[in-house]
Amino acid sequence: MSTERLRRRIETNPEEVERDLVKLVLTVVELIRQLMERQAIRRAEGDDLTDEQVEEIGLALMRLEEAMIRLKEHFGIEQADLNLDLGPLGTLLPEVR
């Protein structure tokens, strides 16, 4: 890689650094949230959880989603911004909600 290309990749806009970091963190949290949601659905459908556990998990997932909405609004991030393009592998998140 040429020195100029490397320099351009390293240079960042100081105003965007915080937003980009928040976007990366929220992307990881969203991926984990979706995985947890799918696992909870599988366990609930398989009668692996009590009614109380289903209620607790549902409430926790709702609170997490509400927190995600607040954070995205605060930093001006859209849900689609969290779905990173992984090139030939496609996008990170299976669906944009």
N, C-alpha and C positions, 0 to 999 in steps of 0.2 A: 504494500500500500504506500502510495506516495506521501511525503511529508505534508503536503497541502491538503490532501484528502483526510489524513489523520487529524490535522489541526481543525478542519471544518467539523469533523465528527465530535471532537472534544469540546469545541466552543459551544456554550449554551447561553441562552438568554436568561439573565438572572431573575427576571420577573416570571419566567415560565418554569423554573426549576421546582418550586414548591408545588405548582399545579401538576407537573409531570410526575413528581414523586407520589402525590396523593392519588393520581390516576393509576399508577402502578399498584399501590397498596390496595385501592378499591377493586382493582381487577382481580387480585389474588383473593381478596375477601369474597367477591362475587362468585368466583369459581368454587371456593370452598362452600359457600352458602348453597349453591346449586347442587353440589355433590351431597351435602348433608340433607337437603330437601328430598332428593331422590332416594337416599338410603332410608330416611324416615318413612317415606311412602312404601317402600319395599317391606320394611319391618312391620308397618301397620297393616298392610294387606296380607302379610303372612301370619297375622295374629301373634307376632313376637313381642308386642307391647300391650301393656294394660291401657284401659281407657284414660286413666290419669296420666300415664306417660305420653300418650298421643296428644292429649291436651297441653301438657307442658312443652313438648317439642314444638307443637304448632304455635304456641304463644311465643316461644323463644325465636322461632323463624320469622314470625310477624314483626317482632321488635327489631330484629336484625335488619329486615327489609326496610322498616321505617327509618332506622338510623342511616342506612345506605342512601335512601331518598334525601334525607336532610343534608348529608355530606355532599352528595352530588349537586344539590341545589346551591349549597354554600360556595362550592368551588367552581360552579358553572360547567359541570361535566355531565354529558348525556350518557345514557345507558350504552348507546352504540360506541362511545369512546372507549368503553371497557373491553370491547370485543377485539382483542389484538389480532392483527393479521399475521399469521405465521408462515406466510409465503406458500410453498407447495403443500404444506400440511393443512392449509385452510385457516379458519379462525379459531381462536382459543375457546370461546364459549359456544356451546351447541346451538343456542338460540338467543336472539336479542328480544328481551321482554320490555 
